[in-house]
């Protein structure tokens, strides 16, 4: 429980990065293969466009999301059920193990939208006070540990869904992302998703 509390503190105040030595990676792999692999693929490399790639994701972010699925702060009937089966220690172990898995590069499929997506991701939209995505998620999509998730190579379809549910308030576990998504139209969301899918 102390480890979990320290991880949550790190996620909130950007404390030192997650240390894999604090987790049991073998147990993390075992839990992942028992509960998560069917939807998120071998080593967190999902091939299903609705399900996120989890390989190489920041462990602090993963723990926060799993806790919020479990307590209902992040609504998703499937993930709420899955997270309910995980203990706090399981969440820490799985997240640490996934962070060690190398993500494969993704690829954009709609070339017409990439230029618009790149402009928004790198420069934002100034006349609507939309900040550049790169300022939080980094220019190459690697994110900032503890605070902002890795986006590089994420499935475009998954990104479209997440930005859409941030925009309509269905996903309400991050006010900053709700505020950004509220200002984006459908074409801009799709363009960002395409650019992110090929980002590396």
C-alpha positions in Angstrom: 0.0 0.0 0.0 2.9 2.4 0.7 4.3 1.7 -2.8 0.9 2.5 -4.3 0.6 5.7 -2.3 4.0 6.8 -3.5 3.1 6.1 -7.1 0.0 8.1 -6.9 2.0 11.0 -5.3 4.4 10.7 -8.2 1.6 10.9 -10.7 0.2 14.0 -9.1 3.3 16.0 -8.3 5.7 14.6 -10.9 8.0 13.0 -8.3 11.0 10.9 -9.5 10.2 8.5 -12.2 8.8 5.0 -11.5 11.4 2.5 -10.5 10.9 -1.0 -11.9 12.9 -2.4 -9.0 10.0 -1.6 -6.7 7.8 -4.0 -8.6 7.7 -7.7 -9.3 8.0 -7.9 -13.1 7.5 -11.7 -13.3 4.2 -11.3 -11.4 3.3 -8.4 -13.6 3.8 -10.5 -16.7 1.8 -13.3 -15.2 -1.1 -11.0 -14.3 -1.0 -9.4 -17.7 -1.1 -12.7 -19.5 -4.0 -13.9 -17.2 -6.2 -10.8 -17.5 -5.1 -8.3 -20.2 -3.5 -10.2 -23.1 -6.8 -11.0 -24.9 -7.6 -7.4 -25.6 -4.2 -5.7 -25.5 -2.1 -8.3 -27.3 1.2 -9.9 -26.8 3.5 -7.7 -24.7 0.9 -4.8 -24.8 1.1 -4.5 -28.6 -2.6 -4.4 -29.4 -3.6 -5.2 -32.9 -7.2 -4.2 -32.3 -7.7 -0.6 -33.3 -10.2 0.1 -30.5 -7.9 -1.2 -27.8 -4.8 0.9 -26.9 -1.2 -0.1 -27.3 0.1 -0.4 -23.7 3.7 -1.4 -24.4 6.3 1.2 -23.2 3.6 3.3 -21.5 4.6 5.3 -18.4 3.9 3.1 -15.4 2.6 5.9 -13.2 0.1 6.8 -15.8 -1.0 3.2 -16.1 -1.5 2.8 -12.4 -3.6 5.9 -12.2 -5.8 4.8 -15.1 -6.3 1.3 -13.6 -7.2 2.8 -10.2 -9.7 5.2 -11.9 -11.2 2.3 -13.8 -11.6 0.3 -10.6 -13.1 3.2 -8.6 -15.4 4.4 -11.5 -13.7 7.8 -12.0 -12.9 6.6 -15.6 -16.0 5.0 -17.0 -15.7 1.9 -19.2 -17.7 -1.2 -18.4 -15.1 -3.7 -19.8 -12.1 -2.1 -18.1 -14.0 -1.5 -14.9 -14.6 -5.3 -14.7 -11.0 -6.1 -15.6 -9.5 -3.6 -13.1 -11.8 -5.0 -10.4 -9.9 -8.3 -10.6 -6.5 -6.6 -9.9 -5.1 -5.8 -6.5 -3.1 -2.6 -5.9 0.1 -4.7 -6.2 -1.1 -6.3 -9.4 -1.6 -2.9 -10.9 1.9 -1.8 -9.9 3.4 -5.0 -11.2 1.5 -5.0 -14.6 2.3 -1.4 -15.2 6.0 -1.9 -14.5 6.2 -4.9 -16.8 4.4 -3.1 -19.6 6.8 -0.1 -19.3 9.6 -2.6 -20.1 8.0 -3.8 -23.3 9.2 -2.0 -26.5 6.3 -0.6 -28.6 6.4 -1.1 -32.4 6.2 1.9 -34.6 2.7 2.8 -35.8 1.7 4.2 -39.2 -0.9 6.7 -40.4 -3.4 5.5 -43.0 -5.0 8.8 -44.1 -2.3 10.9 -45.7 -4.6 13.8 -46.4 -5.0 14.5 -42.7 -1.4 14.2 -41.6 -0.4 17.8 -42.4 -3.3 19.3 -40.4 -2.6 16.9 -37.5 1.0 17.8 -37.5 0.2 21.6 -37.4 -2.1 21.1 -34.4 0.1 18.7 -32.6 3.2 20.9 -33.0 1.7 24.4 -32.9 -1.8 24.2 -31.5 -4.5 26.5 -32.7 -3.8 29.9 -31.4 -7.0 31.7 -32.3 -8.9 29.1 -30.2 -6.3 29.0 -27.4 -5.6 25.3 -28.1 -2.1 24.5 -26.9 0.3 22.3 -28.9 0.0 18.7 -28.0 3.8 18.5 -28.1 4.1 20.8 -25.1 2.7 18.0 -22.9 3.2 14.8 -24.9 6.6 15.8 -26.3 7.5 16.4 -29.9 8.0 12.7 -30.6 5.0 11.5 -28.6 7.0 10.0 -25.8 5.1 11.9 -23.2 6.4 13.1 -19.9 6.6 10.3 -17.2 4.1 10.6 -14.3 2.1 13.4 -15.9 1.5 12.8 -19.6 1.1 9.5 -21.4 3.1 8.2 -24.3 1.1 8.7 -27.6 3.6 7.7 -30.2 2.2 5.0 -32.5 -1.1 4.7 -30.8 -4.0 3.4 -32.9 -5.8 6.3 -34.7 -9.2 4.8 -34.0 -8.5 4.7 -30.3 -7.2 8.3 -30.2 -10.3 9.5 -32.0 -12.5 7.7 -29.5 -10.6 9.1 -26.5 -10.6 12.7 -27.8 -14.3 12.4 -28.6 -15.3 11.1 -25.2 -13.2 13.8 -23.5 -15.0 16.3 -25.7 -18.5 15.1 -24.8 -17.7 14.5 -21.1 -18.1 10.8 -21.1 -14.4 10.5 -20.1 -14.1 12.9 -17.2 -10.9 11.9 -15.4 -8.7 14.7 -16.8 -10.0 18.3 -16.9 -7.1 19.5 -19.0 -7.9 17.1 -21.8 -11.6 17.8 -21.5 -10.8 21.5 -22.0 -8.6 20.9 -25.0 -10.9 18.4 -26.7 -14.0 20.6 -26.2 -12.4 23.1 -28.7 -11.6 20.5 -31.4 -14.0 19.6 -34.3 -14.3 16.1 -35.8 -11.8 16.7 -38.7 -9.2 18.1 -36.3 -9.6 15.1 -34.0 -9.2 12.7 -36.9 -6.2 14.6 -38.2 -4.5 14.5 -34.8 -5.2 10.8 -34.5 -3.7 10.1 -37.9 -0.6 12.1 -37.1 -0.1 10.5 -33.7 -0.5 7.0 -35.2 2.6 7.6 -37.3 4.6 9.6 -34.8 7.9 8.2 -33.6 
